[in-house]
Amino acid sequence: QEYGDPGDHLAIWTPWRADTTINLRTEEGLRYLTQLIQQVEPDIVVIDTMRSAWSGLEENKAEEWARINELALKLRNFGIAVILVHHSNKPDESGKPGREAGSSNQLTVVEQQLRVTQVYRDKGMAENKGGLHDEDGAAWAEMQHMLNQTGVVGYHIEQVMEIAFGKTREWTEFHTARQHIALCRNQQFDYVTVGTESIKQMALRYHRTGRPVSGIALALNQPLDVIQSWLPQP
């Protein structure tokens, strides 16, 4: 609804449509996945979730993750980007969100880890759900501001999430320690998504207000040549 019909740019396999299952812990499941990849020839493969795809996964065993890592590397070597969706552990005794569930061996071949955590305005709800408490209301206020900036009418924020980087193979100027994303809907259940500005988006906004390149670089703590490469060339 928000981005338009993806046509043949998006293919989804799911058990309730295929009337079958795939278990990537079995040779049969791996063969089936291989057939799908050969048929579709994707640029990106998203496996959501790992617990569903590797049914019976013993998450605390390093050898279990070794097989998953092997598959991820094979796909990558064929030129496919791999996104693996995994759950975190339950909240700890203080209500703080848990870390990724299972052996640390799951991060061996990961280039980039993103942690997605829901942000609640109510402290009790945050503790019960293992989310983050927006103690000063800044996250929700920021997302309300971004929603107002879109100019759409009749939408309200339904959910705010924090996106934080975990393991990162190489930190670049495009990385921001934490960002927020909000799902917003109207009474017809149409959705729009708003989020925190990236560093590049902030640089472009400063440029439109007439701020000099040196001032933008100083404000964003970025090298001058990086800022210059982002801005429209004269």
Buried (B, 14 or more C-beta within 10 A) or exposed (E): EEEEEEEEEEEEEEEEEEEEEBBBBEEEBBEBBEEBBEEEEBEEBEBEEBBBBBEEBEBEEEEBBBBBBEBBEEBBEEEBEBEBBBEBEEBEEEBBBEEBBBBEBBBBBBEEBEBEBBBBBEEEEBBEBBBBBBEEEEBBEBBBEBBEEEEEEEBEBEEBBBBBBEBEEEEEBEEBEEBBBBBBBEEEEEEBEBBBBEBBEBBBEBBEEEBEBEEBBEEBEBEEEBBEEBBEEE
